[in-house]
């Protein structure tokens, strides 16, 4: 609930920005809509897209009155169209329609918040359309970093990070010489099992893994946080966003999640971006960059903050992080294999078909079976993605 004391009308006038939110019913999408509610004269919701949650998408459409909505799951099209009859909102369905939304002339900023590999194609379309892309789908750069960056250069698109860690780095680099960077440090909460003995990992339940100590997120990203794969994916994303090799990117466990990332420069100075664990701040920064608009988001209570703790990640207990670094070093399609195998393994864990400790084992096995190649096209990357998923499912089937 937003404080009644905040008055958007007090914000100075600025050019209206049209938004398309791909993944509007997820955690990032719903929070993006909260930001839009703060600035109704400056952020206009032009398009909304969701995977299968037609009921919530219809509710959002009735509240924000976008020009068009899209449901990727075509089986829900009829119900959604009937629900929005008479509203004037155009209703689309199917994955191909996501691309149409990403190209709308009325859209300035595309918020790419579709979870997983499913978000790759519409994000690429937005890049090819020369849009500003607020990137909350880290898998896009993990799978296709080289392709995305090439297309962004060719079409004049702008990529702005939404992840709190990458937003923190981005904010620390404003006004700085990129060649002066010595090290990027991504912070990690450590997840719910930071202090749990490794010999008990085989008994971790779905409910335990979904109980994150600091952040409220979707199921997939919460499991990734518990395995530290989320941080591994962020390392690969940071490589593509900021153009640094893996040797200049590190991870530091910071349980309080107050410092979101740090940048150390060649003169020995380090800059950090701090804030409470709230995704609304990095979301808003991506929507309003290069400006900072007044907002009622929570502030740090410095008088109550007693300490900030740090420790190195334990790669023996959390091997997924090490696998991500190795995939980045291998290059080519290795990160795409890593991502696909992880998505498949996490889905199996959430369905209680495998154990928590099986996730990194399945990922390592898939990486070991890949052939060295470059993913220089969307078609090639999709093929690699599908093959990695097949390998994981086949391995589980053999075990059974």
C-alpha angles and dihedrals in degrees: 000000000000118000113261089221092070113095116192089192088073091064113101116253118268138168113290116250120209115219133207112189114200105195096023096164095055128086096272093041096052092047090049088056089052088056090049089053089059093056108033093159094050106034115051118189104223102165139015129192132184138174107233108326096106094160094059092040090055090049091051091048093053091051100043101027099214120187092246142006130198132200113198091204103076093197089074096051098097094049092047093048091049092047091054097041111137095016096099090235113137113229124212132174139194135051092275090061090060087069091054091055092050091057101048114137091222091059121091100166125037113199104209103203104141106129120241133348090331088078095058101084099046090045091053089050090053090050091049089051089058094243129154102254119205096204116212094147103086091180090071092067093036091056101033110013096141093046094047094049092047092051091045090056093046095048102033095244122160122223116205120182121235099180106104092235096051092041087054092053091045091052092048090053098052106121093006130118106249090212089063093066115116101172141000114211118198113198123219129195089220091236126240094310101051092121099026116119114252093231089066097053092095089065097050111128130215091249093052093050092050093054101092113186098218115013135057106216143145120288098257097050091043091057089046088054091051092053093038088237087120088065091046091055089048091054090056091045091051090052091059097038097049103024098236128138121243090258089068096048124076139170126227125187111233110173097195093059091215098121104056097189142333136220121206118199131209092257091062096257119132126201123197134188114219134190143132116283095273124129093204092082097057091039091054093045090055091048096047104032128173087025130066113217122201110259138168097237118143118276129212113264096222094187090059096045105098103173147352114220129201136183138164116261116257104236093185093061093035106037093163090079092054091048090056092053089048092050090051091051091049091051123181111078095338094102090050090052090047092051096046094046090049093050091049093047094046091050090052091050092049088052088051092240095124136024127256093252090053093067099077091038091058092046092051091049092052092049090050091056098049122109119226110258142133121253098216098154139042091242093054092048093049090051091051090047093052093046092052091051090049091052091053094048092046091051091052091046091054091050091053 
